[in-house]
Amino acid sequence: MYYSSGNYEAFARPRPPKDAASKHAWIVGSGLAGLAAAVFMIRDAAVPGENITILEKGSLAGGALDGIEEPEKGFVIRGGREMENHFECLWDCFRTIPSLEVEGASVLDEFYWLNKDDPNYSLQRATVERGQDAHTDGLFTLNKKAQKDLVKVFLATREEMENKRIDEVFGRDFLDSNFWLYWRTMFAFEEWHSALEMKLYLHRFIHHIGGLPDFSALKFTKYNQYESLVLPMTKWLSEQGVRFQYDTEVTDVEFDLTASAKRATRIEWTRSGERAGDTGVDLGDDDYVLMTIGSLVDNSDEGDHHTAATLNRGPASAWDLWKKIARKDPSFGRPEVFCSSIDETKWESATVTTLDERIPEYIRRIAKRDPFSGRVVTGGIVTVKDSSWLMSWTVNRQPHFKKQPKDQIVVWVYSLFVDAPGDYVKKPMSECTGEEITAEWLYHLGVPEADIPELAATGAKCVPVMMPYVTSFFMPRKAGDRPDVVPEGAGNFAFIGQFAETSRDCIFTTEYSVRTGMEATYQLFGVERGVPEVFNSTYDVRTLLDASARLKDGEKTELPGPAVLRRKIAKGLDSTEIGVLLREHGIL
């Protein structure tokens, strides 16, 4: 496997690998990584669809890419996905998947046209004082000390950032800035999370620094990601003959680690229903297994409008599987690094469905757009800057579900400080029912306090979800804590998903999951086509200059020395490409 860029490799069709028709694949987990791997196996590795089996513990595919209607509770989304134009592997995958919305188009076509016609941007990024504009005004408010901290982290080696927390490499000047407010709420970083992952994010999205304050860097699907992404994928895969084996909990994978090529030899599972006696499968010479390890939504718990979600600290099957596998070889990673600190990896989200026509008017006042228009509404999250929960909320294009009634709005709410008492309900979000979370949200929308009890009780339905491991991949780590996608010496197995290690990319993105599935497939099956490299904006001097100018809030750099010397330097620079670049990108 190798990385590539440019049209030559992007448009090439690889020849079928030798003996592809005799290969069989077993994919553990039907999240985006597993689904994408199956797509690449069929399209690029010429593995027959009927030779691929996807093993899924639940009764639906999609993993964390969910979106469902619970008849008694309401609509439920545990999270939303922010996407951008340089998700190279993701779009490489979805150019193949037919759209369910637009006849003759791919999912990529549909997404591209949607975001061309209705580009995303926010008209109000943050509020204070119960729905008033926080006047962040697109500024980063990074003083000289904070700018210096940021540059130092950007230029540091990966090794220097290993096993360090964000608050160990950034001072209060940075952590009190608008930049950190935008960053932490957009990506769900806490101050105790990984400085290494913070550094990787800076490099990965340096080309979007200018779009950070207003979300103009982002693109969104038409509906929730289950309906917009997962359903088209599973439909296409099923049509190719792929078997989805639901209600199957993989409990172990056995290996032969003594041979020159390490091999997976058996998958152990338990099944419910009619196949309860089925315990697994032995793997032959032509069998391959791709394992999703860890899970950000393992042990998630739903409450309802009258019931708080609970924090499940009990056994977690996805993590237990990785722990069992990891004990067999040092190269299989160290899962305890990520799953042993639930109080540092948890947060809670909630899905609010409005039932009363008065609530959307408060949304309109803050979003400055009609929430019923079918177009961009908030353009990303609105952060309540003075919320003790550090609450953020968003209204995506409506309807967010295909079956959603036309007079309802689906809102996603989440908080980073779930154990702090609220400003209205005076309870931690972690102890609140859906009704109480709705009341706290309405309070910060600016609803008159006299109206809040009635509207919270009958004007909406809210489903809270507590997720113990949702930011587990942000825990401070070092090399080797996550296994390589294909560990050295592995002959027929790979690790995929957010906890497999791949080069230069950063986790908590749809792109990362798809990239691991692509890399696993290309390596194991010998696909003769390059995997698209991570977008190289971090090596583009124009991008670096643009980001530098924006991070200084437009403040120009003064040349050194007295006026005569400055004029001489400026004249010399202006006669070179360097001077042209510095002026074009707002540095001088």
C-alpha positions as CSV (number, residue, x, y, z in Angstrom):
1,M,0.0,0.0,0.0
2,Y,1.2,3.5,-0.7
3,Y,-0.2,7.0,-0.6
4,S,-0.9,9.2,-3.7
5,S,-2.4,12.5,-4.8
6,G,-3.6,13.9,-8.0
7,N,-5.9,12.8,-10.8
8,Y,-3.7,10.0,-12.2
9,E,-4.2,7.7,-9.2
10,A,-7.6,9.1,-8.3
11,F,-9.2,8.1,-11.6
12,A,-7.4,4.9,-12.2
13,R,-9.2,1.6,-11.9
14,P,-7.0,-1.2,-10.4
15,R,-6.8,-4.6,-12.0
16,P,-8.3,-7.4,-10.0
17,P,-5.8,-8.9,-7.5
18,K,-4.9,-12.5,-8.1
19,D,-7.4,-15.1,-6.9
20,A,-9.7,-12.3,-5.7
21,A,-12.8,-14.4,-6.5
22,S,-11.8,-17.0,-3.9
23,K,-11.2,-14.6,-1.0
24,H,-13.7,-14.3,1.9
25,A,-13.9,-11.5,4.3
26,W,-15.4,-11.2,7.8
27,I,-15.9,-7.7,9.1
28,V,-16.5,-7.1,12.8
29,G,-18.8,-4.1,13.3
30,S,-21.1,-2.4,10.8
31,G,-20.0,1.1,11.6
32,L,-18.7,3.4,8.8
33,A,-15.2,1.8,8.8
34,G,-16.7,-1.7,8.2
35,L,-19.2,-0.6,5.6
36,A,-16.5,1.4,3.7
37,A,-14.1,-1.6,3.8
38,A,-16.8,-3.8,2.2
39,V,-17.3,-1.1,-0.6
40,F,-13.6,-1.0,-1.3
41,M,-13.3,-4.8,-1.3
42,I,-16.0,-5.1,-4.0
43,R,-15.0,-2.1,-6.1
44,D,-11.2,-2.2,-5.9
45,A,-10.2,-5.6,-4.7
46,A,-12.8,-7.6,-6.8
47,V,-14.0,-9.6,-3.9
48,P,-17.5,-11.0,-4.7
49,G,-20.1,-9.4,-2.4
50,E,-21.5,-12.8,-1.4
51,N,-18.0,-13.6,0.0
52,I,-18.3,-10.7,2.6
53,T,-20.0,-11.1,5.9
54,I,-20.5,-8.1,8.3
55,L,-21.0,-9.1,11.9
56,E,-23.0,-6.7,14.0
57,K,-24.0,-6.8,17.7
58,G,-27.1,-4.7,17.2
59,S,-30.1,-4.9,14.9
60,L,-29.1,-2.0,12.7
61,A,-26.0,-1.0,10.7
62,G,-24.2,2.3,11.1
63,G,-22.5,2.3,14.5
64,A,-22.3,5.9,15.7
65,L,-23.9,7.2,12.5
66,D,-27.4,6.9,13.9
67,G,-30.7,8.5,13.5
68,I,-33.9,6.8,14.5
69,E,-37.5,7.5,15.5
70,E,-38.5,5.9,18.8
71,P,-42.3,5.8,18.7
72,E,-42.8,6.6,22.4
73,K,-39.8,8.8,22.9
74,G,-39.3,10.9,19.7
75,F,-36.5,11.3,17.3
76,V,-33.0,10.3,18.5
77,I,-29.5,11.4,17.2
78,R,-26.5,10.8,19.5
79,G,-24.4,13.2,17.4
80,G,-23.9,14.9,14.0
81,R,-21.1,14.8,11.5
82,E,-19.2,17.9,10.3
83,M,-17.7,17.2,6.9
84,E,-15.4,19.1,4.5
85,N,-14.3,19.0,0.9
86,H,-10.9,17.3,1.7
87,F,-12.2,14.1,3.2
88,E,-10.4,12.3,0.3
89,C,-11.2,8.7,1.3
90,L,-14.8,9.4,2.2
91,W,-15.7,11.0,-1.1
92,D,-13.7,8.3,-3.0
93,C,-16.1,5.8,-1.3
94,F,-19.3,7.7,-1.8
95,R,-18.7,8.4,-5.5
96,T,-19.6,4.7,-5.9
97,I,-22.8,4.6,-3.8
98,P,-26.0,5.5,-5.6
99,S,-28.1,8.3,-4.1
100,L,-31.5,7.4,-2.7
101,E,-32.7,10.9,-3.3
102,V,-31.5,11.9,-6.8
103,E,-32.0,9.4,-9.7
104,G,-28.8,8.6,-11.6
105,A,-26.6,10.4,-9.0
106,S,-24.1,9.2,-6.4
107,V,-24.2,10.1,-2.8
108,L,-21.2,12.3,-3.5
109,D,-23.1,14.1,-6.4
110,E,-26.1,14.6,-4.2
111,F,-24.0,16.0,-1.3
112,Y,-22.0,18.2,-3.7
113,W,-25.0,19.8,-5.4
114,L,-26.8,20.3,-2.0
115,N,-23.8,22.2,-0.6
116,K,-23.3,24.2,-3.8
117,D,-26.9,25.4,-3.7
118,D,-27.1,25.9,0.0
119,P,-23.6,26.7,1.4
120,N,-23.1,26.4,5.1
121,Y,-22.2,29.3,7.4
122,S,-23.4,30.5,10.8
123,L,-24.9,33.9,11.4
124,Q,-24.5,33.7,15.2
125,R,-21.8,31.4,16.6
126,A,-22.3,32.1,20.4
127,T,-24.8,33.7,22.8
128,V,-24.8,35.1,26.3
129,E,-27.4,36.5,28.6
130,R,-30.2,34.2,27.5
131,G,-30.0,34.4,23.7
132,Q,-28.1,37.7,23.1
133,D,-25.3,37.8,20.6
134,A,-22.0,37.1,22.4
135,H,-20.2,39.3,19.8
136,T,-17.3,37.0,19.2
137,D,-17.4,38.8,15.9
138,G,-15.2,36.3,14.1
139,L,-12.2,37.2,16.3
140,F,-9.9,34.7,17.8
141,T,-8.6,37.0,20.6
142,L,-5.2,35.3,20.8
143,N,-2.7,37.6,22.5
144,K,1.0,37.3,21.8
145,K,1.5,34.7,24.5
146,A,-1.4,32.5,23.2
147,Q,-0.1,32.9,19.6
148,K,3.3,31.7,20.8
149,D,1.8,28.7,22.5
150,L,0.0,27.7,19.4
151,V,3.0,28.0,17.1
152,K,5.1,26.0,19.6
153,V,2.6,23.1,19.6
154,F,2.3,23.3,15.8
155,L,6.1,23.1,15.3
156,A,6.7,20.4,18.0
157,T,7.4,16.8,17.1
158,R,4.7,14.2,17.7
159,E,7.0,12.7,20.4
160,E,7.1,15.9,22.3
161,M,3.3,15.9,22.6
162,E,2.9,12.3,23.6
163,N,1.1,11.6,26.9
164,K,0.6,15.3,27.5
165,R,-2.6,17.1,28.2
166,I,-3.8,20.2,26.4
167,D,-3.5,22.3,29.6
168,E,0.1,21.2,30.0
169,V,1.1,22.9,26.7
170,F,-1.3,25.9,26.6
171,G,-1.5,28.6,29.2
172,R,-4.6,30.5,30.4
173,D,-4.1,33.2,27.8
174,F,-4.9,30.6,25.1
175,L,-7.6,28.7,27.1
176,D,-9.5,31.9,27.8
177,S,-9.5,32.9,24.1
178,N,-12.3,32.8,21.5
179,F,-10.2,30.4,19.5
180,W,-10.4,27.8,22.3
181,L,-14.1,28.4,22.7
182,Y,-14.7,27.8,19.0
183,W,-12.3,24.8,18.9
184,R,-13.4,22.9,22.1
185,T,-17.1,23.2,21.4
186,M,-16.8,22.3,17.7
187,F,-14.5,19.3,18.2
188,A,-15.5,18.4,21.9
189,F,-12.1,18.8,23.4
190,E,-11.6,19.2,27.1
191,E,-8.5,20.8,28.7
192,W,-7.3,17.4,30.0
193,H,-7.5,15.8,26.5
194,S,-4.5,14.8,24.3
195,A,-2.1,17.5,23.3
196,L,-1.0,15.2,20.5
197,E,-4.5,15.0,19.1
198,M,-4.8,18.8,19.4
199,K,-1.6,19.1,17.3
200,L,-2.8,16.6,14.7
201,Y,-6.1,18.6,14.4
202,L,-4.2,21.8,13.9
203,H,-2.2,20.3,11.0
204,R,-5.2,18.5,9.5
205,F,-7.5,21.5,9.4
206,I,-5.0,24.4,9.0
207,H,-6.7,25.2,5.7
208,H,-10.0,25.9,7.6
209,I,-8.8,28.2,10.3
210,G,-10.5,31.2,8.6
211,G,-13.8,29.3,8.5
212,L,-13.6,28.3,12.2
213,P,-15.6,31.3,13.6
214,D,-18.6,31.0,11.2
215,F,-18.4,27.3,10.2
216,S,-18.1,28.3,6.5
217,A,-15.5,25.5,6.4
218,L,-18.2,22.8,7.0
219,K,-20.6,20.8,4.9
220,F,-23.6,18.7,6.1
221,T,-25.8,16.0,4.7
222,K,-29.4,16.6,3.9
223,Y,-30.8,14.4,6.6
224,N,-29.3,12.7,9.6
225,Q,-26.3,10.5,8.8
226,Y,-28.1,7.3,9.1
227,E,-30.6,8.1,6.4
228,S,-28.1,10.1,4.2
229,L,-25.1,7.9,4.4
230,V,-25.7,4.5,6.1
231,L,-28.9,3.5,4.3
232,P,-27.5,4.1,0.7
233,M,-24.4,2.1,1.7
234,T,-26.2,-0.8,3.2
235,K,-28.7,-0.9,0.2
236,W,-25.8,-1.0,-2.3
237,L,-23.8,-3.6,-0.3
238,S,-26.9,-5.8,0.0
239,E,-27.5,-5.6,-3.7
240,Q,-23.9,-6.8,-4.2
241,G,-24.7,-9.8,-2.1
242,V,-23.0,-8.8,1.2
243,R,-24.4,-10.7,4.2
244,F,-25.3,-8.7,7.3
245,Q,-25.3,-10.9,10.3
246,Y,-27.1,-9.0,13.0
247,D,-27.5,-9.8,16.7
248,T,-24.0,-11.3,16.7
249,E,-21.6,-10.3,19.5
250,V,-18.0,-11.2,18.7
251,T,-16.4,-12.2,21.9
252,D,-12.9,-13.2,20.8
253,V,-10.6,-13.7,17.8
254,E,-8.0,-16.5,17.9
255,F,-4.6,-16.1,16.2
256,D,-1.6,-18.2,15.2
257,L,1.3,-15.8,16.1
258,T,4.1,-18.3,15.6
259,A,4.2,-18.4,11.8
260,S,6.2,-16.0,9.7
261,A,2.9,-14.3,8.8
262,K,0.6,-13.9,11.8
263,R,-2.8,-15.2,11.1
264,A,-6.3,-15.0,12.6
265,T,-7.6,-18.5,12.8
266,R,-11.1,-18.3,14.4
267,I,-13.8,-15.7,15.3
268,E,-15.9,-16.5,18.4
269,W,-19.3,-15.1,18.8
270,T,-22.6,-15.4,20.6
271,R,-25.9,-15.1,18.7
272,S,-29.5,-14.5,19.9
273,G,-32.7,-15.7,18.3
274,E,-32.9,-18.8,16.1
275,R,-29.1,-19.1,15.7
276,A,-28.4,-19.0,19.5
277,G,-26.3,-22.2,19.2
278,D,-24.0,-20.8,16.6
279,T,-20.6,-20.0,18.3
280,G,-18.3,-18.8,15.5
281,V,-16.3,-19.7,12.4
282,D,-12.9,-21.1,11.7
283,L,-10.8,-19.1,9.2
284,G,-9.1,-20.9,6.3
285,D,-6.3,-19.8,4.0
286,D,-8.5,-17.5,2.0
287,D,-10.3,-15.9,4.9
288,Y,-9.6,-12.4,6.1
289,V,-10.9,-10.6,9.2
290,L,-11.2,-6.8,9.7
291,M,-11.9,-5.9,13.3
292,T,-13.5,-2.7,14.6
293,I,-11.8,-2.1,18.0
294,G,-13.2,0.1,20.7
295,S,-16.4,2.1,20.5
296,L,-17.3,5.7,21.3
297,V,-21.0,4.8,21.7
298,D,-20.5,1.6,23.7
299,N,-22.9,1.4,26.7
300,S,-24.8,4.5,25.6
301,D,-28.0,4.9,27.6
302,E,-31.2,6.7,26.5
303,G,-33.5,8.4,28.8
304,D,-36.8,10.1,27.7
305,H,-38.8,13.2,28.4
306,H,-39.5,12.1,32.0
307,T,-36.4,9.9,32.7
308,A,-32.7,10.8,32.9
309,A,-30.1,8.9,31.0
310,T,-27.9,6.8,33.2
311,L,-24.1,6.5,33.1
312,N,-23.3,2.8,32.5
313,R,-20.0,1.9,34.1
314,G,-20.5,-1.8,33.6
315,P,-18.8,-4.2,31.2
316,A,-18.6,-2.8,27.6
317,S,-18.5,-5.5,25.0
318,A,-16.5,-3.6,22.3
319,W,-13.8,-2.6,24.8
320,D,-13.8,-6.1,26.4
321,L,-13.2,-7.6,22.9
322,W,-10.2,-5.3,22.3
323,K,-8.8,-6.0,25.7
324,K,-9.0,-9.7,25.1
325,I,-7.3,-9.4,21.7
326,A,-4.7,-6.9,22.9
327,R,-3.4,-9.4,25.5
328,K,-2.3,-11.7,22.8
329,D,0.4,-9.5,21.2
330,P,2.0,-6.2,22.1
331,S,1.4,-4.8,18.6
332,F,-2.4,-5.0,19.1
333,G,-2.5,-1.8,21.2
334,R,-3.3,-0.8,24.8
335,P,-7.1,-0.2,25.1
336,E,-7.0,0.6,28.8
337,V,-5.4,4.0,27.8
338,F,-8.7,5.0,26.3
339,C,-11.4,3.3,28.3
340,S,-10.3,3.5,31.9
341,S,-11.3,7.1,32.7
342,I,-15.0,7.4,32.1
343,D,-15.4,10.7,34.0
344,E,-12.9,12.2,31.5
345,T,-14.4,10.6,28.4
346,K,-18.1,11.1,28.9
347,W,-20.6,13.7,27.8
348,E,-24.3,13.8,27.2
349,S,-26.3,14.9,24.2
350,A,-30.1,15.3,23.8
351,T,-32.5,15.4,20.8
352,V,-35.3,17.9,21.3
353,T,-38.3,17.8,18.9
354,T,-40.5,20.9,19.1
355,L,-44.3,20.4,19.3
356,D,-45.3,24.0,20.1
357,E,-45.2,26.7,17.4
358,R,-43.8,29.3,19.8
359,I,-40.4,27.6,20.2
360,P,-39.2,27.9,16.6
361,E,-39.6,31.7,16.8
362,Y,-36.8,31.8,19.4
363,I,-34.6,29.6,17.2
364,R,-35.2,32.0,14.3
365,R,-34.2,35.0,16.4
366,I,-30.8,33.5,17.2
367,A,-30.1,31.7,13.9
368,K,-31.4,34.7,11.9
369,R,-33.0,32.2,9.5
370,D,-36.3,30.6,9.1
371,P,-36.0,27.1,10.6
372,F,-38.7,25.7,8.3
373,S,-37.1,26.9,5.0
374,G,-35.5,23.5,4.3
375,R,-32.1,25.3,4.0
376,V,-29.2,25.9,6.4
377,V,-30.5,27.1,9.8
378,T,-27.9,27.6,12.5
379,G,-25.0,26.6,10.2
380,G,-23.4,24.5,13.0
381,I,-23.6,24.7,16.8
382,V,-24.6,27.8,18.7
383,T,-22.5,27.8,21.9
384,V,-24.0,29.3,25.1
385,K,-20.9,31.0,26.2
386,D,-22.1,31.7,29.8
387,S,-23.8,28.3,30.3
388,S,-22.5,26.5,33.3
389,W,-22.9,23.3,31.3
390,L,-21.1,24.9,28.4
391,M,-24.2,23.9,26.3
392,S,-24.2,24.0,22.5
393,W,-27.1,23.3,20.2
394,T,-27.8,23.1,16.5
395,V,-30.6,23.0,14.0
396,N,-29.6,21.4,10.7
397,R,-31.6,21.5,7.5
398,Q,-35.2,20.5,8.3
399,P,-36.7,18.0,8.1
400,H,-33.8,16.2,9.7
401,F,-35.7,12.9,9.3
402,K,-37.7,11.9,6.3
403,K,-40.7,11.0,8.4
404,Q,-40.6,14.2,10.4
405,P,-43.8,16.2,10.5
406,K,-43.6,19.5,8.7
407,D,-44.5,21.6,11.8
408,Q,-41.8,20.1,14.0
409,I,-38.1,21.1,14.4
410,V,-35.5,18.6,15.5
411,V,-32.7,20.1,17.6
412,W,-29.5,18.5,18.8
413,V,-28.1,19.7,22.2
414,Y,-24.9,18.7,23.9
415,S,-22.8,19.9,26.9
416,L,-19.2,19.5,27.8
417,F,-19.7,20.1,31.6
418,V,-22.3,17.5,32.4
419,D,-21.7,17.4,36.1
420,A,-22.1,21.1,36.8
421,P,-25.4,22.5,38.1
422,G,-27.5,24.2,35.4
423,D,-28.3,27.9,35.3
424,Y,-32.1,27.3,35.4
425,V,-32.7,23.8,36.6
426,K,-29.9,23.9,39.2
427,K,-29.1,20.3,38.5
428,P,-26.2,18.6,36.5
429,M,-27.3,17.7,33.0
430,S,-26.3,14.1,33.9
431,E,-29.2,14.0,36.4
432,C,-31.8,15.7,34.2
433,T,-34.8,14.3,32.5
434,G,-35.5,15.3,28.9
435,E,-38.0,17.8,30.2
436,E,-35.4,19.4,32.5
437,I,-32.8,19.6,29.7
438,T,-35.5,21.2,27.5
439,A,-36.2,23.8,30.2
440,E,-32.5,24.7,30.5
441,W,-32.2,25.0,26.7
442,L,-35.3,27.2,26.6
443,Y,-33.9,29.4,29.3
444,H,-30.8,30.1,27.3
445,L,-32.9,30.7,24.2
446,G,-34.4,33.6,26.0
447,V,-37.9,32.2,26.6
448,P,-39.6,34.2,29.4
449,E,-39.2,32.3,32.7
450,A,-43.0,32.3,33.2
451,D,-43.4,30.3,30.0
452,I,-40.6,27.8,30.5
453,P,-42.4,25.2,32.7
454,E,-45.4,24.8,30.3
455,L,-43.2,24.7,27.1
456,A,-40.7,22.3,28.6
457,A,-43.5,20.0,29.7
458,T,-45.8,20.0,26.7
459,G,-44.1,22.0,23.9
460,A,-41.4,19.5,23.1
461,K,-40.2,15.9,23.5
462,C,-36.6,15.3,24.5
463,V,-34.4,12.2,24.5
464,P,-31.2,12.5,26.5
465,V,-28.3,10.1,25.8
466,M,-25.3,9.6,28.1
467,M,-22.2,8.2,26.4
468,P,-19.4,7.0,28.7
469,Y,-16.7,6.7,26.0
470,V,-17.6,9.4,23.5
471,T,-14.3,11.2,23.7
472,S,-12.2,8.2,24.7
473,F,-9.9,8.6,21.6
474,F,-8.9,12.1,22.9
475,M,-7.2,10.6,26.0
476,P,-3.4,11.4,26.2
477,R,-1.5,8.7,24.4
478,K,1.8,7.6,22.9
479,A,3.0,5.6,19.9
480,G,1.8,1.9,20.2
481,D,-1.3,2.7,22.3
482,R,-3.3,2.2,19.0
483,P,-2.4,-0.7,16.8
484,D,-1.4,-0.1,13.2
485,V,-4.3,-0.8,10.7
486,V,-2.3,-3.8,9.5
487,P,0.2,-4.7,12.3
488,E,3.7,-5.7,11.1
489,G,3.7,-9.4,10.1
490,A,-0.1,-9.7,9.9
491,G,-1.2,-12.0,7.0
492,N,-5.0,-12.0,7.0
493,F,-6.2,-9.5,9.6
494,A,-6.5,-5.7,10.2
495,F,-7.8,-3.3,12.7
496,I,-10.2,-0.6,11.6
497,G,-12.1,2.4,13.1
498,Q,-11.2,5.3,15.3
499,F,-8.7,3.3,17.5
500,A,-6.5,2.0,14.6
501,E,-3.4,4.0,13.8
502,T,-2.9,5.6,10.4
503,S,-0.6,8.3,9.2
504,R,-1.2,12.1,9.7
505,D,-5.0,11.9,10.0
506,C,-7.0,12.8,13.1
507,I,-9.9,10.9,14.7
508,F,-13.5,11.8,15.5
509,T,-14.2,12.2,11.8
510,T,-16.0,10.2,9.2
511,E,-12.9,10.4,7.1
512,Y,-10.8,8.6,9.6
513,S,-13.1,5.6,9.8
514,V,-13.3,5.3,6.0
515,R,-9.5,5.7,5.6
516,T,-8.8,2.8,8.0
517,G,-11.2,0.6,6.0
518,M,-9.5,1.6,2.7
519,E,-6.0,1.1,4.0
520,A,-6.9,-2.3,5.5
521,T,-8.5,-3.5,2.2
522,Y,-5.7,-2.2,0.0
523,Q,-2.9,-3.8,2.2
524,L,-4.5,-7.1,2.8
525,F,-5.7,-7.7,-0.8
526,G,-2.8,-6.0,-2.6
527,V,-4.8,-3.4,-4.5
528,E,-2.6,-1.7,-7.0
529,R,-3.9,1.8,-6.5
530,G,-2.8,4.5,-4.1
531,V,-4.7,5.4,-1.0
532,P,-5.4,9.2,-1.2
533,E,-2.9,11.0,1.1
534,V,-4.3,13.2,3.9
535,F,-4.8,16.7,2.3
536,N,-1.4,18.4,2.4
537,S,-2.5,21.9,3.4
538,T,0.0,21.8,6.4
539,Y,2.8,21.9,3.8
540,D,1.3,24.7,1.7
541,V,3.0,28.1,2.4
542,R,-0.1,30.0,1.2
543,T,-2.3,28.1,3.7
544,L,0.1,28.8,6.5
545,L,0.2,32.5,5.7
546,D,-3.6,32.7,5.5
547,A,-3.9,30.9,8.9
548,S,-1.2,33.2,10.5
549,A,-3.0,36.3,9.3
550,R,-6.4,35.1,10.6
551,L,-5.0,34.0,14.0
552,K,-3.7,37.5,14.5
553,D,-7.2,38.9,13.8
554,G,-5.9,40.8,10.9
555,E,-3.1,42.6,12.7
556,K,-0.2,43.2,10.3
557,T,3.4,42.3,11.0
558,E,5.7,45.2,11.4
559,L,9.1,45.0,9.8
560,P,12.0,45.5,12.2
561,G,14.2,48.6,12.6
562,P,13.9,52.3,11.9
563,A,11.7,53.6,9.1
564,V,14.5,53.9,6.6
565,L,15.5,50.3,7.1
566,R,11.8,49.1,7.0
567,R,11.3,50.8,3.6
568,K,14.5,49.2,2.3
569,I,13.4,45.8,3.4
570,A,9.9,46.3,2.1
571,K,11.3,47.4,-1.3
572,G,13.5,44.3,-1.4
573,L,10.7,42.0,-0.5
574,D,8.3,43.5,-3.0
575,S,10.7,42.6,-5.8
576,T,10.4,38.9,-5.0
577,E,7.7,36.2,-4.9
578,I,8.1,36.2,-1.1
579,G,7.0,39.8,-0.8
580,V,4.1,39.2,-3.1
581,L,2.9,36.2,-1.0
582,L,3.3,38.1,2.2
583,R,1.1,41.0,1.0
584,E,-1.4,38.8,-0.9
585,H,-2.1,36.8,2.3
586,G,-2.3,39.7,4.7
587,I,0.9,39.3,6.6
588,L,2.4,42.7,5.6
